[in-house]
Amino acid sequence: MNSNARRGFEGGFTVLMAVYFKEEPSRFMLALESIFSNTLQPNAVVLVADGPLPNSLESIIQDFQCRFNIFQVHRLYENQGLAKALNAGLALVRTEWVVRADSDDINRLDRFERQANAIAKIFPPVDILGGAIQEIYSDGTPIAIRSTPINNFDIRSFARQRNPFNHMTVAFRAELIRGVGGYPDIFLKEDYALWASLIHADACCGNLSDILVDAIVGKEMYSRRGGLKYALAEYELQKHLIKCNIKGVGPAVVDGIGRSIIFLLPKNFREYIYKNLLRKKPKSLIKI
């Protein structure tokens, strides 16, 4: 570990992850391996089991608990959703920094070190730092890259229209998240809503242009992002954005209606919009 890395995550860092019964065991295994093989190791890894898990997932958890004494598991007796699961995990964090990781994505091997080095150098000090992701099929074939705005000003501006962070890439100060009440319980929008709360609290935001995480997606991922439940969640998100002074009522109504229409479109149309309008094609189609 270099000196910048030590200074970047001053006060230590905890990797926070949640898993539930529908997770694919092979993806879960890869996600955990990508944490414990990183060039900069965390002080702790907190995994929240969001409800009962099948034996296939439990055996993986037991294996990692035997191998790594920094691996902590917190169990919820019923599935409560990502927001409540992550908030339960946040209550267990004892380090200054939290690094989010998803249970089905692969962290680049130097992800934590890259973020720590950047945090040590950025001035004014940053409160939350994310980066780009590459979406891939399970065989490693690249599909698309989702980049995000880099500096604090552009992130705040971008947040009026779209999610300014890739959730599985962020590192943030634990006390700041607790100070805004943690993740709002909005279905599949809990991260975007949290960023809005942080911006409203005047947090200093940043993103790296580097790809930090390879997000494994199924071939049906884009097309299944729709339906009435998604449309209703969009309504709740827009209300939260208004509450946080991210946008006014008029723009929120227009954006909410526009996004809801997309969610209610036939799946083939939704897939086209996601893959061709909301993502960049990777420069190379070489498998990773």
PyRosetta script that sets phi, psi and omega in degrees:
from pyrosetta import init, pose_from_sequence

init()
pose = pose_from_sequence("MNSNARRGFEGGFTVLMAVYFKEEPSRFMLALESIFSNTLQPNAVVLVADGPLPNSLESIIQDFQCRFNIFQVHRLYENQGLAKALNAGLALVRTEWVVRADSDDINRLDRFERQANAIAKIFPPVDILGGAIQEIYSDGTPIAIRSTPINNFDIRSFARQRNPFNHMTVAFRAELIRGVGGYPDIFLKEDYALWASLIHADACCGNLSDILVDAIVGKEMYSRRGGLKYALAEYELQKHLIKCNIKGVGPAVVDGIGRSIIFLLPKNFREYIYKNLLRKKPKSLIKI")
pose.set_psi(1, 129.2)
pose.set_omega(1, 179.9)
pose.set_phi(2, -86.5)
pose.set_psi(2, 172.1)
pose.set_omega(2, -174.3)
pose.set_phi(3, -65.8)
pose.set_psi(3, -36.2)
pose.set_omega(3, 177.8)
pose.set_phi(4, -61.7)
pose.set_psi(4, -40.9)
pose.set_omega(4, 178.9)
pose.set_phi(5, -61.5)
pose.set_psi(5, -42.6)
pose.set_omega(5, 178.9)
pose.set_phi(6, -63.2)
pose.set_psi(6, -41.2)
pose.set_omega(6, -179.7)
pose.set_phi(7, -73.3)
pose.set_psi(7, -33.2)
pose.set_omega(7, -176.2)
pose.set_phi(8, -62.2)
pose.set_psi(8, -49.2)
pose.set_omega(8, 178.1)
pose.set_phi(9, -99.5)
pose.set_psi(9, 52.2)
pose.set_omega(9, 177.9)
pose.set_phi(10, -59.8)
pose.set_psi(10, 131.8)
pose.set_omega(10, -174.7)
pose.set_phi(11, 90.6)
pose.set_psi(11, 1.3)
pose.set_omega(11, 176.2)
pose.set_phi(12, 82.5)
pose.set_psi(12, 168.6)
pose.set_omega(12, 176.7)
pose.set_phi(13, -141.8)
pose.set_psi(13, 146.9)
pose.set_omega(13, 178.8)
pose.set_phi(14, -117.5)
pose.set_psi(14, 130.9)
pose.set_omega(14, 172.9)
pose.set_phi(15, -84.6)
pose.set_psi(15, 128.1)
pose.set_omega(15, -177.2)
pose.set_phi(16, -114.7)
pose.set_psi(16, 125.7)
pose.set_omega(16, -177.9)
pose.set_phi(17, -139.5)
pose.set_psi(17, 149.8)
pose.set_omega(17, 172.2)
pose.set_phi(18, -126.6)
pose.set_psi(18, 147.8)
pose.set_omega(18, 178.5)
pose.set_phi(19, -137.8)
pose.set_psi(19, 147.1)
pose.set_omega(19, 176.8)
pose.set_phi(20, -134.6)
pose.set_psi(20, 177.1)
pose.set_omega(20, -165.0)
pose.set_phi(21, -64.3)
pose.set_psi(21, -20.7)
pose.set_omega(21, -177.6)
pose.set_phi(22, -85.7)
pose.set_psi(22, -2.4)
pose.set_omega(22, -177.0)
pose.set_phi(23, -65.4)
pose.set_psi(23, 140.7)
pose.set_omega(23, 176.3)
pose.set_phi(24, -75.8)
pose.set_psi(24, 121.3)
pose.set_omega(24, -175.4)
pose.set_phi(25, -55.0)
pose.set_psi(25, -40.8)
pose.set_omega(25, -178.0)
pose.set_phi(26, -64.7)
pose.set_psi(26, -37.9)
pose.set_omega(26, 177.6)
pose.set_phi(27, -68.7)
pose.set_psi(27, -40.1)
pose.set_omega(27, 179.0)
pose.set_phi(28, -61.3)
pose.set_psi(28, -43.5)
pose.set_omega(28, 177.8)
pose.set_phi(29, -59.8)
pose.set_psi(29, -46.9)
pose.set_omega(29, 179.6)
pose.set_phi(30, -62.6)
pose.set_psi(30, -39.3)
pose.set_omega(30, -179.7)
pose.set_phi(31, -62.3)
pose.set_psi(31, -46.5)
pose.set_omega(31, 179.7)
pose.set_phi(32, -66.2)
pose.set_psi(32, -43.1)
pose.set_omega(32, 178.9)
pose.set_phi(33, -59.1)
pose.set_psi(33, -36.9)
pose.set_omega(33, -178.5)
pose.set_phi(34, -68.9)
pose.set_psi(34, -23.0)
pose.set_omega(34, 175.5)
pose.set_phi(35, -77.2)
pose.set_psi(35, -51.4)
pose.set_omega(35, -172.5)
pose.set_phi(36, -78.8)
pose.set_psi(36, -7.3)
pose.set_omega(36, 174.8)
pose.set_phi(37, -104.0)
pose.set_psi(37, 6.9)
pose.set_omega(37, -179.5)
pose.set_phi(38, -68.0)
pose.set_psi(38, 153.0)
pose.set_omega(38, -177.5)
pose.set_phi(39, -68.1)
pose.set_psi(39, -23.3)
pose.set_omega(39, 176.1)
pose.set_phi(40, -121.1)
pose.set_psi(40, 116.5)
pose.set_omega(40, -175.2)
pose.set_phi(41, -89.2)
pose.set_psi(41, 142.0)
pose.set_omega(41, 178.9)
pose.set_phi(42, -73.8)
pose.set_psi(42, 165.7)
pose.set_omega(42, 173.0)
pose.set_phi(43, -75.3)
pose.set_psi(43, -29.6)
pose.set_omega(43, -179.8)
pose.set_phi(44, -155.8)
pose.set_psi(44, 154.1)
pose.set_omega(44, 170.8)
pose.set_phi(45, -124.4)
pose.set_psi(45, 119.3)
pose.set_omega(45, 179.5)
pose.set_phi(46, -108.1)
pose.set_psi(46, 117.9)
pose.set_omega(46, 176.4)
pose.set_phi(47, -109.1)
pose.set_psi(47, 126.9)
pose.set_omega(47, 175.3)
pose.set_phi(48, -101.4)
pose.set_psi(48, 118.1)
pose.set_omega(48, 174.2)
pose.set_phi(49, -84.7)
pose.set_psi(49, 106.9)
pose.set_omega(49, -174.0)
pose.set_phi(50, -85.2)
pose.set_psi(50, 78.4)
pose.set_omega(50, -178.3)
pose.set_phi(51, 95.8)
pose.set_psi(51, 176.9)
pose.set_omega(51, 179.9)
pose.set_phi(52, -60.0)
pose.set_psi(52, 144.0)
pose.set_omega(52, -178.3)
pose.set_phi(53, -119.4)
pose.set_psi(53, 151.4)
pose.set_omega(53, 176.1)
pose.set_phi(54, -70.8)
pose.set_psi(54, 162.7)
pose.set_omega(54, -178.4)
pose.set_phi(55, -58.8)
pose.set_psi(55, -32.5)
pose.set_omega(55, -178.9)
pose.set_phi(56, -62.0)
pose.set_psi(56, -36.6)
pose.set_omega(56, 177.1)
pose.set_phi(57, -80.3)
pose.set_psi(57, -39.3)
pose.set_omega(57, -179.7)
pose.set_phi(58, -61.1)
pose.set_psi(58, -38.4)
pose.set_omega(58, -179.3)
pose.set_phi(59, -65.7)
pose.set_psi(59, -35.2)
pose.set_omega(59, 176.8)
pose.set_phi(60, -66.3)
pose.set_psi(60, -43.9)
pose.set_omega(60, 179.4)
pose.set_phi(61, -60.9)
pose.set_psi(61, -46.0)
pose.set_omega(61, -179.5)
pose.set_phi(62, -61.9)
pose.set_psi(62, -38.9)
pose.set_omega(62, 179.0)
pose.set_phi(63, -61.8)
pose.set_psi(63, -46.1)
pose.set_omega(63, -178.9)
pose.set_phi(64, -70.4)
pose.set_psi(64, -32.1)
pose.set_omega(64, 175.8)
pose.set_phi(65, -64.5)
pose.set_psi(65, -36.4)
pose.set_omega(65, 178.1)
pose.set_phi(66, -70.9)
pose.set_psi(66, -32.1)
pose.set_omega(66, -175.6)
pose.set_phi(67, -85.2)
pose.set_psi(67, -29.3)
pose.set_omega(67, -171.8)
pose.set_phi(68, -133.8)
pose.set_psi(68, 116.7)
pose.set_omega(68, -177.7)
pose.set_phi(69, -77.2)
pose.set_psi(69, -7.3)
pose.set_omega(69, 176.9)
pose.set_phi(70, -87.8)
pose.set_psi(70, -1.4)
pose.set_omega(70, -175.5)
pose.set_phi(71, -88.7)
pose.set_psi(71, 113.0)
pose.set_omega(71, -179.0)
pose.set_phi(72, -111.4)
pose.set_psi(72, 140.0)
pose.set_omega(72, -179.7)
pose.set_phi(73, -121.5)
pose.set_psi(73, 127.0)
pose.set_omega(73, 176.2)
pose.set_phi(74, -115.9)
pose.set_psi(74, 132.2)
pose.set_omega(74, -173.3)
pose.set_phi(75, -113.9)
pose.set_psi(75, 132.9)
pose.set_omega(75, 170.4)
pose.set_phi(76, -101.4)
pose.set_psi(76, 133.7)
pose.set_omega(76, -173.6)
pose.set_phi(77, -72.6)
pose.set_psi(77, -22.4)
pose.set_omega(77, 176.6)
pose.set_phi(78, -129.5)
pose.set_psi(78, 151.1)
pose.set_omega(78, 175.3)
pose.set_phi(79, -67.3)
pose.set_psi(79, 120.5)
pose.set_omega(79, -175.0)
pose.set_phi(80, -117.2)
pose.set_psi(80, -3.7)
pose.set_omega(80, -179.2)
pose.set_phi(81, 96.4)
pose.set_psi(81, 161.2)
pose.set_omega(81, -171.5)
pose.set_phi(82, -63.0)
pose.set_psi(82, -42.6)
pose.set_omega(82, -176.9)
pose.set_phi(83, -58.9)
pose.set_psi(83, -50.3)
pose.set_omega(83, -178.4)
pose.set_phi(84, -67.8)
pose.set_psi(84, -35.1)
pose.set_omega(84, 178.9)
pose.set_phi(85, -65.0)
pose.set_psi(85, -46.0)
pose.set_omega(85, -179.9)
pose.set_phi(86, -67.7)
pose.set_psi(86, -36.3)
pose.set_omega(86, 177.1)
pose.set_phi(87, -64.5)
pose.set_psi(87, -37.0)
pose.set_omega(87, 176.3)
pose.set_phi(88, -64.4)
pose.set_psi(88, -39.7)
pose.set_omega(88, 177.6)
pose.set_phi(89, -67.3)
pose.set_psi(89, -38.8)
pose.set_omega(89, 179.2)
pose.set_phi(90, -58.7)
pose.set_psi(90, -34.5)
pose.set_omega(90, -179.8)
pose.set_phi(91, -64.8)
pose.set_psi(91, -18.8)
pose.set_omega(91, -178.1)
pose.set_phi(92, -95.9)
pose.set_psi(92, -9.4)
pose.set_omega(92, -176.3)
pose.set_phi(93, -72.4)
pose.set_psi(93, 132.3)
pose.set_omega(93, -179.9)
pose.set_phi(94, -115.9)
pose.set_psi(94, 1.3)
pose.set_omega(94, 178.9)
pose.set_phi(95, -98.6)
pose.set_psi(95, 166.6)
pose.set_omega(95, 179.6)
pose.set_phi(96, -71.7)
pose.set_psi(96, -33.4)
pose.set_omega(96, -175.0)
pose.set_phi(97, -112.8)
pose.set_psi(97, 147.1)
pose.set_omega(97, 172.3)
pose.set_phi(98, -119.6)
pose.set_psi(98, 133.7)
pose.set_omega(98, 174.0)
pose.set_phi(99, -115.2)
pose.set_psi(99, 122.3)
pose.set_omega(99, -179.6)
pose.set_phi(100, -82.9)
pose.set_psi(100, 141.5)
pose.set_omega(100, 173.7)
pose.set_phi(101, -142.3)
pose.set_psi(101, 140.3)
pose.set_omega(101, 178.3)
pose.set_phi(102, -92.1)
pose.set_psi(102, 155.0)
pose.set_omega(102, -174.6)
pose.set_phi(103, -80.7)
pose.set_psi(103, 2.1)
pose.set_omega(103, 179.7)
pose.set_phi(104, -135.4)
pose.set_psi(104, 19.2)
pose.set_omega(104, -179.1)
pose.set_phi(105, -122.7)
pose.set_psi(105, 156.9)
pose.set_omega(105, -176.5)
pose.set_phi(106, -106.8)
pose.set_psi(106, 117.8)
pose.set_omega(106, 176.1)
pose.set_phi(107, -76.7)
pose.set_psi(107, 132.9)
pose.set_omega(107, 173.9)
pose.set_phi(108, -58.7)
pose.set_psi(108, 148.3)
pose.set_omega(108, -168.9)
pose.set_phi(109, -62.1)
pose.set_psi(109, -25.9)
pose.set_omega(109, 178.5)
pose.set_phi(110, -111.7)
pose.set_psi(110, 22.2)
pose.set_omega(110, -177.4)
pose.set_phi(111, -55.1)
pose.set_psi(111, -53.4)
pose.set_omega(111, -174.6)
pose.set_phi(112, -64.4)
pose.set_psi(112, -39.0)
pose.set_omega(112, 179.7)
pose.set_phi(113, -67.2)
pose.set_psi(113, -39.8)
pose.set_omega(113, 178.0)
pose.set_phi(114, -61.2)
pose.set_psi(114, -44.4)
pose.set_omega(114, -179.6)
pose.set_phi(115, -67.9)
pose.set_psi(115, -40.8)
pose.set_omega(115, 179.0)
pose.set_phi(116, -62.4)
pose.set_psi(116, -44.3)
pose.set_omega(116, 178.8)
pose.set_phi(117, -60.7)
pose.set_psi(117, -42.1)
pose.set_omega(117, -179.4)
pose.set_phi(118, -66.6)
pose.set_psi(118, -42.7)
pose.set_omega(118, 179.9)
pose.set_phi(119, -60.7)
pose.set_psi(119, -36.8)
pose.set_omega(119, -179.8)
pose.set_phi(120, -66.6)
pose.set_psi(120, -26.0)
pose.set_omega(120, -174.3)
pose.set_phi(121, -98.8)
pose.set_psi(121, -26.9)
pose.set_omega(121, -172.7)
pose.set_phi(122, -69.9)
pose.set_psi(122, 134.5)
pose.set_omega(122, 174.6)
pose.set_phi(123, -137.1)
pose.set_psi(123, 132.6)
pose.set_omega(123, 1.1)
pose.set_phi(124, -67.5)
pose.set_psi(124, 159.9)
pose.set_omega(124, -176.2)
pose.set_phi(125, -54.1)
pose.set_psi(125, 136.4)
pose.set_omega(125, -176.8)
pose.set_phi(126, -91.2)
pose.set_psi(126, 146.5)
pose.set_omega(126, 179.0)
pose.set_phi(127, -99.4)
pose.set_psi(127, -25.8)
pose.set_omega(127, 178.7)
pose.set_phi(128, -144.8)
pose.set_psi(128, 134.3)
pose.set_omega(128, -178.0)
pose.set_phi(129, -138.4)
pose.set_psi(129, 124.7)
pose.set_omega(129, 177.1)
pose.set_phi(130, -120.3)
pose.set_psi(130, -158.7)
pose.set_omega(130, 179.8)
pose.set_phi(131, -168.9)
pose.set_psi(131, -172.0)
pose.set_omega(131, -178.2)
pose.set_phi(132, -84.5)
pose.set_psi(132, 159.7)
pose.set_omega(132, 173.7)
pose.set_phi(133, -126.0)
pose.set_psi(133, 153.8)
pose.set_omega(133, 169.1)
pose.set_phi(134, -113.4)
pose.set_psi(134, 123.7)
pose.set_omega(134, 176.9)
pose.set_phi(135, -86.4)
pose.set_psi(135, 132.0)
pose.set_omega(135, -175.9)
pose.set_phi(136, -134.2)
pose.set_psi(136, 155.5)
pose.set_omega(136, 168.4)
pose.set_phi(137, -77.7)
pose.set_psi(137, 166.5)
pose.set_omega(137, -175.7)
pose.set_phi(138, -63.3)
pose.set_psi(138, -19.1)
pose.set_omega(138, 177.0)
pose.set_phi(139, -87.6)
pose.set_psi(139, 3.4)
pose.set_omega(139, 178.0)
pose.set_phi(140, 94.9)
pose.set_psi(140, -1.8)
pose.set_omega(140, -179.7)
pose.set_phi(141, -70.4)
pose.set_psi(141, 123.1)
pose.set_omega(141, 178.2)
pose.set_phi(142, -66.6)
pose.set_psi(142, 141.8)
pose.set_omega(142, 177.6)
pose.set_phi(143, -111.2)
pose.set_psi(143, -54.2)
pose.set_omega(143, -174.5)
pose.set_phi(144, -160.1)
pose.set_psi(144, 162.5)
pose.set_omega(144, 176.9)
pose.set_phi(145, -118.4)
pose.set_psi(145, 132.5)
pose.set_omega(145, 173.1)
pose.set_phi(146, -110.1)
pose.set_psi(146, 105.3)
pose.set_omega(146, 175.7)
pose.set_phi(147, -92.8)
pose.set_psi(147, 161.4)
pose.set_omega(147, -177.9)
pose.set_phi(148, -133.3)
pose.set_psi(148, 158.4)
pose.set_omega(148, 177.6)
pose.set_phi(149, -61.1)
pose.set_psi(149, 150.6)
pose.set_omega(149, -169.4)
pose.set_phi(150, -92.2)
pose.set_psi(150, -51.1)
pose.set_omega(150, -170.8)
pose.set_phi(151, -96.5)
pose.set_psi(151, 167.6)
pose.set_omega(151, -173.9)
pose.set_phi(152, -57.9)
pose.set_psi(152, -44.7)
pose.set_omega(152, -178.0)
pose.set_phi(153, -63.0)
pose.set_psi(153, -47.8)
pose.set_omega(153, -177.9)
pose.set_phi(154, -67.6)
pose.set_psi(154, -34.5)
pose.set_omega(154, 177.4)
pose.set_phi(155, -63.4)
pose.set_psi(155, -45.2)
pose.set_omega(155, 179.8)
pose.set_phi(156, -63.1)
pose.set_psi(156, -38.5)
pose.set_omega(156, 178.2)
pose.set_phi(157, -68.6)
pose.set_psi(157, -44.0)
pose.set_omega(157, -178.5)
pose.set_phi(158, -63.6)
pose.set_psi(158, -32.4)
pose.set_omega(158, -177.1)
pose.set_phi(159, -62.9)
pose.set_psi(159, -18.7)
pose.set_omega(159, 177.6)
pose.set_phi(160, -68.1)
pose.set_psi(160, -24.8)
pose.set_omega(160, -175.1)
pose.set_phi(161, -113.3)
pose.set_psi(161, -41.1)
pose.set_omega(161, -173.9)
pose.set_phi(162, -144.3)
pose.set_psi(162, 167.0)
pose.set_omega(162, 179.1)
pose.set_phi(163, -63.8)
pose.set_psi(163, 120.8)
pose.set_omega(163, -174.2)
pose.set_phi(164, -86.4)
pose.set_psi(164, -0.5)
pose.set_omega(164, 179.3)
pose.set_phi(165, -133.5)
pose.set_psi(165, 151.3)
pose.set_omega(165, 165.7)
pose.set_phi(166, -90.9)
pose.set_psi(166, 112.1)
pose.set_omega(166, -168.8)
pose.set_phi(167, -54.1)
pose.set_psi(167, -41.8)
pose.set_omega(167, -175.3)
pose.set_phi(168, -73.0)
pose.set_psi(168, 0.3)
pose.set_omega(168, -180.0)
pose.set_phi(169, -109.0)
pose.set_psi(169, -7.4)
pose.set_omega(169, -167.2)
pose.set_phi(170, -79.9)
pose.set_psi(170, 148.7)
pose.set_omega(170, 165.6)
pose.set_phi(171, -122.7)
pose.set_psi(171, 134.7)
pose.set_omega(171, -178.0)
pose.set_phi(172, -145.7)
pose.set_psi(172, 162.6)
pose.set_omega(172, 179.1)
pose.set_phi(173, -78.2)
pose.set_psi(173, 124.3)
pose.set_omega(173, -172.8)
pose.set_phi(174, -60.3)
pose.set_psi(174, -44.1)
pose.set_omega(174, -175.9)
pose.set_phi(175, -64.8)
pose.set_psi(175, -34.0)
pose.set_omega(175, 179.1)
pose.set_phi(176, -64.8)
pose.set_psi(176, -41.4)
pose.set_omega(176, 179.1)
pose.set_phi(177, -65.6)
pose.set_psi(177, -43.5)
pose.set_omega(177, 177.6)
pose.set_phi(178, -62.7)
pose.set_psi(178, -35.3)
pose.set_omega(178, -177.8)
pose.set_phi(179, -64.8)
pose.set_psi(179, -26.6)
pose.set_omega(179, 178.1)
pose.set_phi(180, -97.9)
pose.set_psi(180, 8.7)
pose.set_omega(180, 175.8)
pose.set_phi(181, 92.8)
pose.set_psi(181, 9.3)
pose.set_omega(181, 179.5)
pose.set_phi(182, 76.1)
pose.set_psi(182, -161.1)
pose.set_omega(182, -177.9)
pose.set_phi(183, -74.4)
pose.set_psi(183, 125.5)
pose.set_omega(183, 171.5)
pose.set_phi(184, -65.1)
pose.set_psi(184, 143.0)
pose.set_omega(184, -176.2)
pose.set_phi(185, -86.6)
pose.set_psi(185, 75.3)
pose.set_omega(185, 177.8)
pose.set_phi(186, -118.9)
pose.set_psi(186, 121.5)
pose.set_omega(186, -172.7)
pose.set_phi(187, -51.7)
pose.set_psi(187, 117.1)
pose.set_omega(187, 177.8)
pose.set_phi(188, 57.2)
pose.set_psi(188, 11.2)
pose.set_omega(188, 177.4)
pose.set_phi(189, -124.1)
pose.set_psi(189, 10.6)
pose.set_omega(189, -173.9)
pose.set_phi(190, -61.6)
pose.set_psi(190, -32.6)
pose.set_omega(190, -178.7)
pose.set_phi(191, -73.9)
pose.set_psi(191, -46.8)
pose.set_omega(191, 178.0)
pose.set_phi(192, -58.2)
pose.set_psi(192, -42.4)
pose.set_omega(192, 179.3)
pose.set_phi(193, -64.3)
pose.set_psi(193, -36.9)
pose.set_omega(193, 177.7)
pose.set_phi(194, -65.4)
pose.set_psi(194, -42.9)
pose.set_omega(194, 178.3)
pose.set_phi(195, -59.6)
pose.set_psi(195, -39.8)
pose.set_omega(195, 177.8)
pose.set_phi(196, -60.5)
pose.set_psi(196, -43.2)
pose.set_omega(196, 178.5)
pose.set_phi(197, -61.9)
pose.set_psi(197, -40.0)
pose.set_omega(197, -179.6)
pose.set_phi(198, -68.5)
pose.set_psi(198, -41.9)
pose.set_omega(198, 177.8)
pose.set_phi(199, -61.8)
pose.set_psi(199, -42.1)
pose.set_omega(199, 177.9)
pose.set_phi(200, -62.0)
pose.set_psi(200, -31.1)
pose.set_omega(200, 178.7)
pose.set_phi(201, -85.9)
pose.set_psi(201, 7.7)
pose.set_omega(201, 176.2)
pose.set_phi(202, 67.3)
pose.set_psi(202, 35.2)
pose.set_omega(202, 174.4)
pose.set_phi(203, -69.4)
pose.set_psi(203, 147.8)
pose.set_omega(203, 175.7)
pose.set_phi(204, -89.2)
pose.set_psi(204, 121.4)
pose.set_omega(204, -171.3)
pose.set_phi(205, -111.6)
pose.set_psi(205, 150.8)
pose.set_omega(205, 176.3)
pose.set_phi(206, -157.3)
pose.set_psi(206, 156.8)
pose.set_omega(206, 173.8)
pose.set_phi(207, -135.7)
pose.set_psi(207, 149.0)
pose.set_omega(207, 169.8)
pose.set_phi(208, -92.4)
pose.set_psi(208, 150.3)
pose.set_omega(208, 175.1)
pose.set_phi(209, -78.2)
pose.set_psi(209, -14.6)
pose.set_omega(209, -178.8)
pose.set_phi(210, -66.1)
pose.set_psi(210, 146.4)
pose.set_omega(210, 169.1)
pose.set_phi(211, -78.2)
pose.set_psi(211, 119.2)
pose.set_omega(211, -176.7)
pose.set_phi(212, -102.4)
pose.set_psi(212, -25.1)
pose.set_omega(212, -173.6)
pose.set_phi(213, -139.9)
pose.set_psi(213, 139.3)
pose.set_omega(213, 169.5)
pose.set_phi(214, -99.1)
pose.set_psi(214, 113.8)
pose.set_omega(214, -176.5)
pose.set_phi(215, -93.4)
pose.set_psi(215, 116.4)
pose.set_omega(215, -179.6)
pose.set_phi(216, -81.2)
pose.set_psi(216, 125.0)
pose.set_omega(216, -179.9)
pose.set_phi(217, -125.8)
pose.set_psi(217, 148.0)
pose.set_omega(217, 173.3)
pose.set_phi(218, -80.7)
pose.set_psi(218, 162.1)
pose.set_omega(218, -178.4)
pose.set_phi(219, -65.0)
pose.set_psi(219, -16.7)
pose.set_omega(219, -178.9)
pose.set_phi(220, -99.1)
pose.set_psi(220, 2.7)
pose.set_omega(220, -170.6)
pose.set_phi(221, -57.8)
pose.set_psi(221, -49.8)
pose.set_omega(221, -177.3)
pose.set_phi(222, -65.0)
pose.set_psi(222, -43.5)
pose.set_omega(222, -173.2)
pose.set_phi(223, -68.9)
pose.set_psi(223, -25.2)
pose.set_omega(223, -178.3)
pose.set_phi(224, -86.2)
pose.set_psi(224, -4.1)
pose.set_omega(224, 179.1)
pose.set_phi(225, -79.3)
pose.set_psi(225, 73.8)
pose.set_omega(225, -179.2)
pose.set_phi(226, -168.7)
pose.set_psi(226, -179.6)
pose.set_omega(226, -179.2)
pose.set_phi(227, 110.3)
pose.set_psi(227, 173.5)
pose.set_omega(227, -175.5)
pose.set_phi(228, -63.4)
pose.set_psi(228, -36.7)
pose.set_omega(228, -179.0)
pose.set_phi(229, -62.0)
pose.set_psi(229, -38.2)
pose.set_omega(229, 177.1)
pose.set_phi(230, -66.5)
pose.set_psi(230, -41.5)
pose.set_omega(230, -179.6)
pose.set_phi(231, -63.3)
pose.set_psi(231, -42.2)
pose.set_omega(231, 179.1)
pose.set_phi(232, -66.5)
pose.set_psi(232, -37.2)
pose.set_omega(232, 177.1)
pose.set_phi(233, -64.6)
pose.set_psi(233, -36.2)
pose.set_omega(233, 177.7)
pose.set_phi(234, -62.1)
pose.set_psi(234, -39.5)
pose.set_omega(234, 177.0)
pose.set_phi(235, -59.7)
pose.set_psi(235, -46.1)
pose.set_omega(235, 179.5)
pose.set_phi(236, -64.5)
pose.set_psi(236, -38.5)
pose.set_omega(236, 178.6)
pose.set_phi(237, -63.6)
pose.set_psi(237, -46.4)
pose.set_omega(237, -179.0)
pose.set_phi(238, -62.1)
pose.set_psi(238, -36.9)
pose.set_omega(238, 175.2)
pose.set_phi(239, -61.5)
pose.set_psi(239, -40.3)
pose.set_omega(239, 179.8)
pose.set_phi(240, -67.6)
pose.set_psi(240, -39.0)
pose.set_omega(240, 178.5)
pose.set_phi(241, -63.7)
pose.set_psi(241, -36.8)
pose.set_omega(241, 175.6)
pose.set_phi(242, -65.0)
pose.set_psi(242, -46.3)
pose.set_omega(242, -179.4)
pose.set_phi(243, -57.8)
pose.set_psi(243, -35.2)
pose.set_omega(243, -178.1)
pose.set_phi(244, -89.8)
pose.set_psi(244, 7.9)
pose.set_omega(244, 179.6)
pose.set_phi(245, 60.3)
pose.set_psi(245, 28.4)
pose.set_omega(245, 175.5)
pose.set_phi(246, -75.5)
pose.set_psi(246, -36.1)
pose.set_omega(246, 179.3)
pose.set_phi(247, -151.3)
pose.set_psi(247, 164.3)
pose.set_omega(247, 178.7)
pose.set_phi(248, -85.2)
pose.set_psi(248, 175.2)
pose.set_omega(248, -177.3)
pose.set_phi(249, -63.6)
pose.set_psi(249, -44.9)
pose.set_omega(249, -177.7)
pose.set_phi(250, -58.6)
pose.set_psi(250, -55.9)
pose.set_omega(250, 177.7)
pose.set_phi(251, -59.7)
pose.set_psi(251, -34.5)
pose.set_omega(251, 179.8)
pose.set_phi(252, -65.6)
pose.set_psi(252, -40.0)
pose.set_omega(252, 179.1)
pose.set_phi(253, -65.1)
pose.set_psi(253, -45.4)
pose.set_omega(253, -179.3)
pose.set_phi(254, -62.6)
pose.set_psi(254, -48.0)
pose.set_omega(254, -178.9)
pose.set_phi(255, -65.6)
pose.set_psi(255, -40.8)
pose.set_omega(255, -179.5)
pose.set_phi(256, -62.3)
pose.set_psi(256, -42.4)
pose.set_omega(256, 178.8)
pose.set_phi(257, -66.7)
pose.set_psi(257, -44.7)
pose.set_omega(257, -179.0)
pose.set_phi(258, -61.3)
pose.set_psi(258, -44.5)
pose.set_omega(258, -179.7)
pose.set_phi(259, -68.6)
pose.set_psi(259, -39.1)
pose.set_omega(259, 180.0)
pose.set_phi(260, -63.3)
pose.set_psi(260, -37.5)
pose.set_omega(260, 177.0)
pose.set_phi(261, -60.4)
pose.set_psi(261, -43.4)
pose.set_omega(261, 178.5)
pose.set_phi(262, -60.7)
pose.set_psi(262, -43.3)
pose.set_omega(262, -179.2)
pose.set_phi(263, -64.6)
pose.set_psi(263, -26.9)
pose.set_omega(263, -177.7)
pose.set_phi(264, -95.0)
pose.set_psi(264, -2.4)
pose.set_omega(264, 177.6)
pose.set_phi(265, -69.7)
pose.set_psi(265, 159.0)
pose.set_omega(265, 172.1)
pose.set_phi(266, -56.9)
pose.set_psi(266, 149.6)
pose.set_omega(266, -170.1)
pose.set_phi(267, -61.5)
pose.set_psi(267, -31.0)
pose.set_omega(267, 179.8)
pose.set_phi(268, -65.0)
pose.set_psi(268, -38.5)
pose.set_omega(268, 177.7)
pose.set_phi(269, -68.5)
pose.set_psi(269, -40.9)
pose.set_omega(269, 178.5)
pose.set_phi(270, -61.5)
pose.set_psi(270, -43.3)
pose.set_omega(270, -179.5)
pose.set_phi(271, -61.9)
pose.set_psi(271, -41.2)
pose.set_omega(271, 179.2)
pose.set_phi(272, -63.0)
pose.set_psi(272, -44.0)
pose.set_omega(272, -178.8)
pose.set_phi(273, -62.4)
pose.set_psi(273, -47.2)
pose.set_omega(273, -179.2)
pose.set_phi(274, -63.1)
pose.set_psi(274, -46.7)
pose.set_omega(274, -171.6)
pose.set_phi(275, -79.2)
pose.set_psi(275, -26.4)
pose.set_omega(275, -174.0)
pose.set_phi(276, -110.8)
pose.set_psi(276, -22.3)
pose.set_omega(276, -177.0)
pose.set_phi(277, -112.2)
pose.set_psi(277, -27.0)
pose.set_omega(277, -174.3)
pose.set_phi(278, -109.0)
pose.set_psi(278, 2.9)
pose.set_omega(278, 179.2)
pose.set_phi(279, -135.6)
pose.set_psi(279, 157.8)
pose.set_omega(279, 171.6)
pose.set_phi(280, -98.5)
pose.set_psi(280, 143.2)
pose.set_omega(280, 174.0)
pose.set_phi(281, -73.5)
pose.set_psi(281, 137.8)
pose.set_omega(281, 176.4)
pose.set_phi(282, -65.7)
pose.set_psi(282, 147.7)
pose.set_omega(282, -178.8)
pose.set_phi(283, -67.1)
pose.set_psi(283, -30.5)
pose.set_omega(283, -179.1)
pose.set_phi(284, -123.9)
pose.set_psi(284, 142.9)
pose.set_omega(284, 176.1)
pose.set_phi(285, -103.4)
pose.set_psi(285, 21.7)
pose.set_omega(285, 177.4)
pose.set_phi(286, -73.1)
pose.set_psi(286, 131.6)
pose.set_omega(286, 179.7)
pose.set_phi(287, -66.3)
pose.set_psi(287, 147.7)
pose.set_omega(287, 178.5)
pose.set_phi(288, -95.5)
pose.dump_pdb("model.pdb")
